[in-house]
Amino acid sequence: MSAPSVEMACIIVDLSDGGMKLRLDRGTTLPPEVAVIDVADGVAYSAVVVWQRRQEAGLRQTGAVSLRGLVPARMAGARDAWLRVGGG
């Protein structure tokens, strides 16, 4: 997952067409909007945080972008993060 100048490891516990549940690496408060990167699939999900309790969070998806090839400028940071962790 990434947000402006913040990156942290997380696990996507549940994923549906409209939302997702995350288990965070640590109990940090998330910003209202984040990008969640599915490293294996090479996809970044724009999302809004709906709820957060300790190391779990529920998010509403607002869009998905493939990180393979060209990406919109707003997802350039997500693509960079994906490449740093071995995507590609």
C-alpha positions in Angstrom: 0.0 0.0 0.0 1.2 3.5 -0.6 0.1 7.1 0.0 2.0 10.3 -0.6 5.5 9.6 1.0 4.2 6.6 3.0 4.6 3.0 2.1 3.9 -0.1 4.3 3.4 -3.8 3.8 0.0 -5.2 4.0 -2.0 -8.3 3.1 -5.2 -8.1 1.1 -7.4 -10.4 3.2 -10.6 -9.9 1.1 -11.1 -8.3 -2.3 -14.5 -7.7 -4.1 -15.6 -5.5 -6.9 -16.3 -2.6 -4.6 -13.9 -2.9 -1.7 -11.2 -4.7 0.2 -10.1 -5.6 3.7 -6.5 -5.2 4.6 -4.3 -6.5 7.4 -1.5 -3.9 8.0 2.1 -4.6 8.9 1.8 -2.3 11.8 -0.9 -0.3 13.6 -0.4 3.0 11.8 -3.4 5.3 11.1 -4.0 5.5 7.3 -4.7 8.7 5.4 -8.2 9.0 4.0 -7.1 8.0 0.5 -4.6 5.3 -0.4 -3.3 3.2 -3.3 -3.2 -0.5 -2.6 -0.7 -2.4 -4.7 -1.3 -6.1 -5.6 2.3 -7.0 -6.2 1.5 -10.4 -7.7 -1.1 -9.2 -10.2 0.6 -5.9 -11.0 -2.5 -3.8 -10.2 -2.9 -0.6 -8.1 -6.3 0.1 -6.5 -7.2 3.6 -5.6 -9.2 3.4 -2.4 -10.9 5.4 0.3 -10.5 4.2 3.9 -14.0 3.4 5.3 -12.9 2.0 8.7 -9.8 1.0 10.6 -9.3 -1.0 13.8 -5.8 -1.7 15.0 -4.1 -3.5 12.2 -7.1 -4.1 10.0 -8.8 -1.7 7.6 -11.8 -1.7 5.2 -11.5 0.3 2.0 -13.9 1.2 -0.8 -12.3 1.0 -4.2 -12.4 4.0 -6.5 -10.5 2.6 -9.4 -7.9 0.0 -10.6 -4.9 0.5 -12.9 -2.6 -2.1 -14.3 1.0 -1.3 -13.4 2.4 -3.0 -16.4 3.3 -0.5 -19.1 2.2 3.2 -19.1 0.3 4.4 -16.1 -1.6 7.7 -15.3 0.6 10.3 -13.6 -1.4 9.9 -10.4 -0.3 6.3 -10.2 3.4 6.9 -11.0 4.4 6.5 -7.3 2.5 3.2 -7.0 4.2 1.9 -10.1 7.6 2.9 -8.7 6.8 1.2 -5.4 5.7 -2.0 -7.3 9.0 -2.0 -9.2 11.0 -1.6 -6.0 9.4 -4.7 -4.5 10.1 -6.9 -7.6 7.1 -6.2 -9.8 7.6 -6.3 -13.5 
